[in-house]
Amino acid sequence: MGLIKRNQLEDKGTVLLERVPIITHRREEGTEMRSLVMGGGGISDLSGRTQREAQRARSEAEQIREEAREEGRREAREEAASHIEEALATLNQAVTERKKIIGDAESEVLRLALKVAEQIIRSEVSLHRDVCLNIVSEAIGRVSDREQIIVRVNREDAEYLKRFKDRLAGMLDGVKSFSILEDANIEPGGCVIETNLGFIDARIATKLKSIEEAVNRVKSEETS
């Protein structure tokens, strides 16, 4: 649209119009927006920095979480190791106590077994006189001296054994002296045989003691 100037009016009534340029602000605004978007310090740079900072924050957060998880795993391992050590200590203590209990029980069982064996032997001796004869015969079989043999037995066994004197003496070839004597210090069933070289102790109590010592020796070797 033009403006009408007075000096341009002519007599003939003709009107001359002068074109005035119209400033289009929208185009300039669009250009300016494109410049902001494409320029070095525009919105694009701001968005990029924001994304990078967000990514860095996420990386740091993930690192913190991983360190926390690793710390948790380490603490869990240490706690598990502690529990294992406590369990092993408790187990070792239980094993030690078990050995002690079993050892005490074995000793008590051994004592009772020997006591029962002694009672059985004494009962057999009192009921069967031939038990004493067998014990004396076994003891005489270990004699090596043939000069003088003295068999000491309990009074209850002496009369019985004298009936077998020749039989017992015949077990020793070339024996010069063989006698059976009563001895109140020897319990029924047992005997002590004297020779010039020493004596053989075949008393019941001595036999039981030998058995006990042998068992204790075996037990000691097993535990060592």
Backbone as a ProteinNet text record, in pm:
[ID]
protein_1_A
[PRIMARY]
MGLIKRNQLEDKGTVLLERVPIITHRREEGTEMRSLVMGGGGISDLSGRTQREAQRARSEAEQIREEAREEGRREAREEAASHIEEALATLNQAVTERKKIIGDAESEVLRLALKVAEQIIRSEVSLHRDVCLNIVSEAIGRVSDREQIIVRVNREDAEYLKRFKDRLAGMLDGVKSFSILEDANIEPGGCVIETNLGFIDARIATKLKSIEEAVNRVKSEETS
[TERTIARY]
85.2	0	89.1	56.1	139	85.4	169	128.9	117.3	19.9	-2.7	68.4	160.6	231.8	166.3	171.9	105	171.6	302.4	368.2	351.9	299.9	278.3	136.7	56.1	-79.2	-70.2	-130.5	-131.7	-272.5	-273.8	-402.1	-497.7	-441	-530	-599.8	-567.4	-636.9	-573.4	-451.1	-382.8	-307.5	-318.7	-252.7	-139.6	-18.8	95.6	124.8	137.5	160.6	306.7	367.9	508.9	506.6	572.6	575.7	672	619.3	701.4	731.1	857.4	889.9	831.8	776.7	716.9	816.6	849.1	946.6	876.2	923.2	862.1	941	885.2	953.9	955.4	860.7	853.6	974.5	1013.5	1129.1	1254.2	1271	1390	1389.9	1267.1	1260	1294.4	1247.8	1280.7	1428	1488.6	1633.2	1709.9	1662	1730.2	1719.2	1601.8	1584.5	1676.5	1688.7	1778.7	1921.4	1953.9	2089.3	2117.1	2015.3	2034.6	2052.2	1975	1983.7	2116	2165	2284.9	2411.1	2397.4	2513.4	2589.9	2713.8	2798.1	2743.2	2675	2627.4	2479.2	2417.6	2273.5	2217.1	2088.3	2013.2	2072.6	2128.3	2184.9	2298.3	2386.1	2497.1	2445.4	2346.5	2289.9	2231.7	2160.5	2102	2210.3	2318.1	2427.6	2494.4	2519.7	2582.6	2492.2	2364.9	2269.9	2271.5	2274	2277.6	2406.2	2519.5	2647.2	2650.3	2600.4	2597.7	2506	2393.3	2300.9	2366.8	2438.6	2507.6	2616.4	2691.4	2795.5	2735.2	2621	2552.7	2506.9	2454	2411.1	2529.8	2643.1	2763.1	2813	2814.6	2858.2	2764.5	2634.4	2536.5	2555	2579	2600.2	2728.5	2833.1	2957.9	2939	2861.8	2833.7	2755.8	2656.6	2579	2666.1	2756.6	2845.2	2940	2993.5	3080.6	3003.2	2877.7	2795.3	2770.5	2741.1	2719.4	2845.3	2961.8	3088	3117.9	3091.3	3111	3018.3	2894.1	2800.2	2847.5	2899.3	2950.9	3071.4	3159.1	3277.5	3237.4	3144.8	3098.1	3030.8	2955.4	2889.4	2992.9	3102.2	3207.1	3276.2	3305.8	3370.1	3280.3	3151.7	3058.2	3047.9	3043.7	3036.4	3162.3	3279	3404.4	3405.5	3354	3346.4	3256.7	3141.6	3049.9	3114.1	3189.3	3256	3358.9	3437.3	3536.8	3469.9	3359.7	3287.7	3234.2	3182.6	3129.6	3239.6	3356.5	3468.8	3517.8	3523.6	3565.4	3467.7	3339	3237.8	3250.3	3275	3290.1	3412	3524.5	3645.3	3622.9	3553.2	3523.9	3435.5	3337.2	3248.8	3325.2	3418.8	3499.5	3587.1	3646.6	3730.3	3648.9	3532	3445.7	3400.2	3372.7	3329.5	3439.6	3563.1	3674	3690.3	3674.8	3689.6	3579	3455.4	3342.6	3360.3	3400	3419.7	3533.9	3642	3754.5	3713.7	3637.2	3589.9	3496.5	3410.7	3316.4	3390.2	3492.5	3569.5	3639.3	3693.9	3760.9	3662.5	3543.9	3442.1	3394.2	3375.3	3333.7	3440.1	3566	3675.2	3676.1	3660.7	3660.5	3546.5	3429.1	3314.5	3335.2	3393.4	3416.7	3513.1	3618.3	3713.7	3650.4	3566.3	3498	3406	3332.4	3244.3	3325.8	3436.5	3521.8	3575.3	3615.8	3666.5	3558.1	3437.2	3328.1	3297.1	3299	3273.3	3380.9	3506	3617.5	3609.6	3583.3	3575.5	3456.6	3347.4	3233	3266.8	3336.1	3375.1	3472.4	3562.5	3661	3592	3494.4	3425.7	3338	3286.3	3199.2	3276.7	3391	3466.9	3613.5	3650.4	3787.2	3888.1	3843.1	3937	3990.7	3925.2	3978.1	4115.3	4125.1	4253.5	4356.7	4315.4	4406.9	4459.3	4372	4414.4	4512.4	4486	4574.1	4711.9	4716.2	4844.5	4918.7	4848.1	4911.4	4972.5	4898.1	4948.5	5072.8	5073.1	5188.7	5309.9	5288.6	5400.1	5462.4	5381.1	5432.7	5533.6	5539.4	5634.5	5761.5	5766.7	5884.5	5997.6	6118.2	6235.9	6331.6	6323.4	6411.3	6354.2	6441.2	6396.7	6450.1	6513.3	6572.8	6466.4	6398.4	6299.6	6178.7	6059.8	5936.5	5842.8	5796.9	5700.8	5577.8	5462.6	5337.7	5259.7	5241.1	5166	5024.3	4925.2	4785.4	4703.9	4580.6	4489.9	4459.4	4427.9	4403.1	4290.2	4189.7	4077.2	4119.8	4223.6	4269.3	4378.5	4446.5	4562.1	4523.6	4418.9	4379.5	4338.1	4270.4	4227.3	4347.2	4444	4558.7	4651.7	4655.8	4746.3	4707.2	4582.2	4539.2	4596.7	4641.9	4698.4	4848.7	4910.4	5052.1	5140.2	5123.2	5208.8	5187.2	5063.6	5033.3	5100.3	5095.3	5158.4	5309.8	5365.9	5512	5558.5	5473	5510.8	5519.8	5466.7	5477.6	5619	5699.1	5836.6	5931.3	5990.3	6083.2	6207.4	6240.8	6364.6	6357.1	6238.1	6227.6	6274.2	6351.4	6405.7	6317.4	6251.8	6167.6	6042.3	5924.7	5797.2	5704.4	5655	5567	5455.1	5342.7	5226.5	5203.5	5208	5194.7	5074.6	5013.4	4902.1	4955.2	4883.3	4921.7	4792.8	4767.3	4643.9	4641.7	4757.8	4763.7	4723.5	4700.3	4662.9	4514.9	4440.5	4296.7	4269	4150	4114.3	4124.3	4173.6	4185.3	4322.2	4397.7	4529.4	4641.3	4762.8	4879.9	5004.6	5107.8	5240.3	5338.5	5420.2	5516.4	5655.5	5725.3	5861.3	5961.3	6072.1	6184	6312.8	6424.1	6554.2	6587.7	6523.2	6551.2	6454.9	6348	6250.7	6112.7	6011.8	5876.2	5785.6	5673.1	5571.4	5443	5392.7	5271.6	5151.5	5071.5	4952.3	4826.3	4827.8	4708	4602	4477.1	4366.1	4379.5	4410.4	4423.3	4534.4	4644.3	4756.4	4717.3	4643.2	4598.5	4506	4412.8	4321.5	4396.2	4495	4574.5	4651.6	4702.4	4775.4	4683.3	4560.8	4463.2	4431.6	4410.4	4379.2	4493.1	4615.2	4730.7	4743.8	4716.6	4726.4	4621.7	4499.6	4392.3	4424.9	4473	4508.7	4623	4715.8	4827.8	4778.8	4689.5	4633.2	4553.5	4474.7	4395.7	4485.1	4595.8	4689.3	4753.1	4784.8	4845.1	4747.1	4618.4	4517.5	4493.3	4499.9	4473.9	4595.6	4715	4837.5	4862.1
-117.8	0	123.1	223.9	342.1	463.1	572.3	698.8	803.9	890.2	992.3	1119.3	1168.4	1292.7	1404.5	1524.7	1638.4	1679.4	1682.8	1732.3	1641.1	1521.5	1426.9	1437	1525.2	1543.3	1628.9	1595	1670.4	1723.2	1817	1880.8	1783.6	1690.6	1599.7	1504.5	1513.9	1425.4	1288.9	1282	1151	1146.1	1029.2	1013.2	912.1	953.4	863.2	809.9	683.9	619.9	576.7	595.6	552.3	428.7	329.4	203.1	215.7	183	185	40.2	3.7	-139.2	-177.6	-293.5	-347.4	-443.2	-415.1	-501.1	-624.9	-733.3	-860.5	-912.9	-892.4	-934.7	-1087.4	-1157.7	-1303.2	-1371.5	-1320.5	-1382.9	-1362.1	-1238.3	-1212.9	-1295.4	-1306.7	-1388.5	-1532	-1586.7	-1725.2	-1742.6	-1640.2	-1647.2	-1645.2	-1559.1	-1549.5	-1680.1	-1746.2	-1873.2	-1978	-1976.1	-2073.6	-2047.9	-1917.7	-1883.5	-1933.6	-1922.4	-1971.2	-2121	-2188.2	-2335	-2380.8	-2312.4	-2356.5	-2291.2	-2186.9	-2113.9	-2189.7	-2142.6	-2207	-2201.3	-2098.8	-2086.4	-2100.6	-2183.4	-2191.7	-2300.4	-2330.5	-2429.3	-2568.4	-2596	-2729.3	-2759.7	-2658.1	-2678.7	-2701.8	-2627.4	-2643.2	-2782.1	-2830.6	-2964.8	-3071.5	-3055.7	-3152	-3159.6	-3040.1	-3039.7	-3105.9	-3081	-3141	-3292.9	-3342	-3487.7	-3549.2	-3477.4	-3529.3	-3531.6	-3427	-3421.8	-3529.6	-3551.5	-3655.8	-3793.5	-3816.2	-3943.4	-3963.2	-3854.2	-3861.4	-3890.6	-3828.8	-3853.2	-3997.6	-4051.3	-4191.8	-4284.8	-4252.9	-4335.8	-4334.3	-4214.7	-4204	-4279.7	-4268.3	-4339.4	-4490.1	-4538.5	-4681.9	-4730.1	-4644.3	-4678.6	-4688.8	-4592.7	-4594.7	-4720.9	-4756.6	-4877.9	-5002.8	-5008	-5123.4	-5134.5	-5016.8	-5018.6	-5064	-5020.2	-5062.4	-5212.5	-5264.3	-5408.7	-5487.2	-5438	-5506.2	-5502.7	-5389.6	-5377.9	-5474.6	-5485.2	-5579.7	-5722.7	-5756	-5891.5	-5918.9	-5819	-5837.1	-5860.4	-5779.4	-5797.5	-5932.8	-5975.6	-6106.6	-6218.5	-6204.9	-6306.8	-6310.7	-6193	-6188.2	-6247.8	-6216.3	-6271.2	-6422.9	-6470.7	-6615	-6683.9	-6622.6	-6680	-6685.9	-6581.6	-6579.3	-6690.7	-6708.9	-6815.7	-6953.5	-6969.1	-7097.3	-7126	-7024.9	-7043.1	-7081	-7014.9	-7048	-7191	-7230.6	-7365.9	-7470.2	-7442.5	-7536.3	-7546.3	-7432	-7433.3	-7515	-7496	-7572.7	-7721	-7753.7	-7893.6	-7956.3	-7883.5	-7935.5	-7958.8	-7865.3	-7881.3	-8003.5	-8022.1	-8138.1	-8267.9	-8268.4	-8388.7	-8417.7	-8310.5	-8328.2	-8381.5	-8321	-8367.8	-8511	-8541.6	-8678	-8777.9	-8744.3	-8834.1	-8853.4	-8743.6	-8752	-8839.1	-8815	-8892.8	-9040.3	-9065.8	-9204.7	-9267.8	-9189.2	-9241.3	-9277.7	-9186.7	-9215.5	-9336.3	-9341.5	-9453.6	-9585.2	-9581.2	-9702.4	-9751.5	-9657.4	-9696.1	-9760.4	-9702.5	-9757	-9893.5	-9904.6	-10033.2	-10138.9	-10101	-10194.6	-10241.3	-10146.3	-10181.9	-10278.1	-10248.9	-10336.1	-10473.6	-10474.9	-10602.1	-10690.5	-10629.1	-10705.2	-10756.3	-10671.5	-10712.9	-10831.9	-10824.9	-10936	-11060.7	-11043.3	-11158.4	-11222.6	-11139.6	-11192.1	-11272.5	-11219.7	-11289.9	-11422.6	-11420.2	-11544.5	-11648.1	-11604.5	-11696.9	-11755.7	-11670.8	-11719.9	-11815.3	-11783.6	-11874.2	-12008.7	-12006.2	-12130.7	-12210.4	-12140.5	-12208.3	-12278.1	-12207.8	-12267.1	-12385.2	-12384.6	-12493.5	-12608.6	-12574.7	-12676.9	-12675.5	-12777.9	-12785.8	-12810.1	-12865.6	-12891.7	-12763.7	-12648.1	-12519.3	-12495.7	-12519.9	-12503.6	-12599.5	-12723.2	-12820.5	-12771.7	-12714.5	-12662.6	-12546.1	-12457.7	-12342.9	-12389.2	-12483.5	-12534.9	-12605.7	-12682.5	-12753	-12654.7	-12547.1	-12445.1	-12377.5	-12348.9	-12283.9	-12376.4	-12504.5	-12600.5	-12612.2	-12597.4	-12606	-12496.8	-12392.5	-12282.9	-12297.1	-12400.4	-12420.6	-12483.1	-12427.8	-12482.3	-12551.8	-12518.8	-12580.4	-12717	-12814.4	-12948.6	-12992.1	-12905.9	-12945.2	-12959.3	-12851.5	-12851.1	-12766.8	-12826.3	-12759	-12759.4	-12638.7	-12626.3	-12553.9	-12619.5	-12560.9	-12511.8	-12382.3	-12323.9	-12291	-12344.1	-12322.2	-12297	-12256.5	-12237.3	-12371.5	-12367.7	-12491	-12572.4	-12504.9	-12575.1	-12652.4	-12603.6	-12669	-12772.4	-12758.1	-12844.3	-12992.9	-13030.4	-13169.5	-13226.2	-13143.2	-13188.6	-13212.8	-13121.3	-13131.8	-13245.7	-13279.3	-13387.3	-13520.8	-13533	-13654.6	-13665.8	-13551.7	-13549.6	-13517.9	-13541.9	-13505.1	-13576.8	-13707.4	-13781.9	-13736.6	-13707.4	-13661	-13528.2	-13435.5	-13303.8	-13316.2	-13400.7	-13418.8	-13482.1	-13565.1	-13631.3	-13535.7	-13417.4	-13317.2	-13260.7	-13283.7	-13233.7	-13352.5	-13375.8	-13488.3	-13463.1	-13559.8	-13553	-13463	-13425.9	-13341	-13421	-13357.6	-13426	-13411.1	-13296.9	-13273.9	-13200.2	-13256.4	-13194.6	-13202.8	-13085.1	-13083.9	-12982.6	-13008.9	-12919.2	-12869.8	-12738.4	-12679.3	-12585.8	-12578.4	-12485.9	-12346	-12245.4	-12105.6	-12023.9	-11970.6	-11894.4	-11762.2	-11714.7	-11587.5	-11603.1	-11723.8	-11748.2	-11783.5	-11712	-11734	-11863.6	-11919.6	-12044.3	-12030.4	-12133	-12136.3	-12100.1	-12020.7	-11978.3	-12056.4	-12024.2	-12090.4	-12006.7	-12037.8	-11980.3	-12096.7	-12105.5	-12215.5	-12160.3	-12221.1	-12178.4	-12278.5	-12223	-12305.7	-12243.3	-12309.6	-12254.1	-12128.5	-12112.6	-11998.4	-11881.2	-11904.6	-11797.9	-11856.1	-11782.2	-11831.7	-11783.1	-11853.3	-11820	-11787.3	-11666.3	-11620.6	-11648.2	-11744.4	-11781.2	-11760.9	-11659.2	-11629.9	-11562.7	-11577.8	-11520.2	-11368.7	-11303.9	-11158.1	-11110.7	-11187.1	-11151.2	-11161.8	-11267.2	-11283.5	-11168.9	-11132.3	-11022.9	-10890.5	-10868.1	-10745.1	-10740.4	-10854.4	-10860.7	-10828.9	-10880.1	-10852.1	-10702.9	-10642.7	-10499.7	-10415.6	-10449.3	-10374.7	-10387.6	-10505.5	-10527	-10443.8	-10441.7	-10364.1	-10215.1	-10166.8	-10024.9	-9988.6	-10080.1	-10053.7	-10040.9	-10127.4	-10120.9	-9991.1	-9956.1	-9834	-9710.7	-9710.6	-9598	-9586.2	-9697	-9694.3	-9644.1	-9674.3	-9629.5	-9480.1	-9424.4	-9280.5	-9194.3	-9252.1	-9172.9	-9147.5
0	0	0	-78.8	-91.2	-22	-9.1	49.7	-62.8	-49.4	-152.2	-111.6	-197.7	-171.6	-251.2	-190.3	-250.7	-382.5	-392.6	-511.8	-631.5	-601.6	-709.7	-767.3	-709	-761.9	-888.4	-996.1	-1121.4	-1150.7	-1239.2	-1271.6	-1335.9	-1405.4	-1477.8	-1383.2	-1254.9	-1157.1	-1143.4	-1201.2	-1189.9	-1058.7	-991.3	-859.7	-874.8	-839.3	-842.3	-700.6	-695.2	-562.5	-551.2	-435.9	-409.7	-318.9	-367.6	-289.4	-169.2	-59.8	63.3	103.3	121.4	156.9	291.9	289	414.2	478.9	601.9	677.1	728.8	688.6	734.4	853	966.3	1090.5	1108.7	1052.6	1071.3	1010.5	886.9	822.4	904.8	953.5	1034.4	1162.9	1221.3	1344.2	1314.4	1202.4	1166.5	1143.6	1075.7	1052	1182	1272.4	1403.1	1479.7	1474.2	1544.1	1485.8	1346.3	1285.2	1325.7	1339	1381.2	1520.7	1609.5	1747.5	1751.9	1663.9	1664	1607.7	1498.6	1429.6	1483.7	1563.7	1611.4	1719.2	1756.3	1856.1	1996.2	2035.1	2173.5	2183.7	2097.1	2092.5	2180	2151.8	2229.8	2213.3	2093.8	2068.7	2164.8	2183.9	2279.2	2418.6	2456.9	2592	2610.6	2508.8	2517.5	2524	2444.8	2446.7	2582.7	2638.6	2772.5	2874.5	2863.4	2958.3	2947.1	2821.4	2802.3	2856.6	2829.1	2878.4	3031.2	3092.4	3239	3295.4	3227.8	3272.3	3260	3145.8	3126.8	3231.3	3259.9	3362.2	3498.7	3527.9	3656.1	3665.8	3550.5	3551.7	3571.1	3505.3	3520.5	3664.7	3723.8	3863.3	3956.4	3928.8	4012.3	3999.2	3874	3852.6	3921.7	3914.1	3981.7	4132.6	4186.3	4330.7	4368.4	4284	4311.3	4303.7	4204.1	4190.9	4310.2	4352.5	4470.6	4593.5	4604	4718.2	4713.2	4591	4578	4612.5	4564.1	4594.6	4744	4806.2	4950.8	5024.3	4976.4	5037.7	5021.8	4900.9	4879.7	4968.5	4981.8	5066.6	5212.5	5259.7	5396.3	5414.9	5311	5318.5	5324.8	5242.9	5246.2	5381.5	5435.1	5566.3	5673.9	5666	5765.3	5750.5	5624.7	5602	5653.8	5627.7	5676.7	5829	5891.5	6037.6	6089.9	6023.4	6064.3	6045.6	5935.9	5910.7	6018.9	6056.1	6162	6294	6324.4	6447.2	6442.4	6325.8	6311.4	6326.7	6265.2	6277	6420.9	6489.4	6629.2	6714.4	6688.1	6761.6	6730.1	6602.4	6563.5	6628.8	6628	6691.9	6841.1	6904.6	7046.4	7069.8	6980.7	6994.3	6976.3	6878.4	6855.8	6977.3	7032.2	7151	7268.2	7288.7	7396.6	7372	7246.1	7213.1	7245.8	7206.3	7236.4	7386	7459.6	7604.9	7664.2	7616.3	7667.7	7634.3	7507.9	7466.5	7545.1	7565.6	7644	7785.2	7847.4	7983.3	7982.9	7880.5	7872.6	7850.1	7763.5	7737.8	7863.3	7939.7	8064	8161	8169	8258.4	8209.4	8077.6	8020.7	8044.6	8028	8052	8197	8286.6	8428.4	8460.6	8407.1	8431	8367	8246	8177.7	8257.1	8307.8	8387.6	8516.4	8574.9	8697.7	8671.5	8561.6	8525.1	8495.3	8422.6	8391.5	8519.1	8614.2	8741	8814	8816.6	8884	8815.3	8680.9	8607.8	8635.9	8635.8	8660	8800.2	8898	9035.5	9052	8983.3	8990.7	8927.7	8815	8749.2	8835.8	8902.1	8988.2	9104.5	9163.7	9278.8	9238.2	9116.4	9071	9007.9	8946.1	8873	8919.4	8992.8	9043.5	8931.1	8822.3	8714.4	8652.5	8682	8634.4	8695.2	8825.1	8892	8834	8803.9	8745.3	8610.5	8532.1	8401	8414.9	8513.6	8534.3	8579.9	8672.7	8720.1	8607.2	8525.9	8414.7	8315.3	8287.3	8194	8250	8381.4	8444.4	8444.6	8474.7	8475.6	8336.4	8233.4	8097	8065.5	8143.2	8120	8203.5	8285	8371.1	8290.4	8308.7	8240.7	8337.5	8465.7	8566.4	8608.1	8620.4	8657.2	8793.8	8865	8992.7	9101.8	9130.1	9237.8	9198.1	9206.1	9169.1	9290.1	9329.8	9438.9	9384.4	9398.2	9351.5	9472.5	9481.5	9593.2	9546.1	9619.7	9584.3	9711	9691.2	9803.3	9870.2	9997.9	10072.1	10009.2	9956.7	9895.8	9771.1	9703.6	9581.4	9608.7	9720.4	9747	9749.7	9826.5	9836.9	9701.5	9623.1	9490.2	9399.2	9399.1	9309.3	9346.7	9474.7	9518.4	9454.9	9415.4	9349.8	9208.4	9158.3	9023	9026.3	9141.9	9159.2	9058.2	9044.6	8952	8807.5	8776.1	8640.5	8613.8	8711.9	8695.7	8689.4	8776.1	8775.9	8646	8586.5	8462.4	8345.2	8362.4	8256.6	8246.2	8350.2	8353.7	8350.3	8238.4	8226.2	8310.8	8393.8	8471.4	8592.6	8636.8	8755.4	8876.9	8965.2	9080.7	9203.4	9217.5	9334.9	9291.9	9329.2	9292.9	9413.6	9460.1	9576.9	9558.8	9630.2	9628.2	9770.3	9791.3	9923.7	9930.2	10051	10072.4	10101.7	10049	10073	10082.9	10202	10225.6	10148.2	10101.2	10026.9	9880.6	9837.7	9697.8	9693.1	9611.5	9600.7	9525.2	9544.2	9474.5	9323.5	9261.8	9116.6	9065.4	9140.3	9095.5	9160.2	9121.3	9180.1	9157.7	9236.1	9217.9	9217.5	9112.9	9100.5	9125	9223.1	9257.7	9201.2	9147	9099.9	9149.1	9122.9	9161	9079.4	8966.7	8880	8903.5	8981.1	9004.4	9028.3	8995.8	9015.7	8901.9	8889	8789.2	8863.6	8841.7	8909.4	8819.1	8856.5	8779.1	8861.6	8946.5	9025.8	8938.2	8980.1	8903	8893.9	9005.9	9008.5	8914.9	8910.9	8824.4	8677.6	8643	8505	8462.1	8552.3	8520.4	8503.4	8587.9	8578	8446.4	8403.8	8276.5	8159.7	8166.9	8061.1	8057.1	8173.6	8180.9	8124.6	8159.6	8109.4	7957.5	7904.8	7760.6	7686.6	7740.3	7676.5	7681	7796.4	7808.9	7714.3	7695	7604.5	7460.2	7420.2	7285.2	7267.4	7369.2	7363.4	7351.8	7426.8	7421.2	7283.2	7221.5	7087.7	6983.1	6999.5	6902.8	6909.9	7030.1	7048.7	7022.2	7019.4	6999.6	6851.5
[MASK]
++++++++++++++++++++++++++++++++++++++++++++++++++++++++++++++++++++++++++++++++++++++++++++++++++++++++++++++++++++++++++++++++++++++++++++++++++++++++++++++++++++++++++++++++++++++++++++++++++++++++++++++++++++++++++++++++

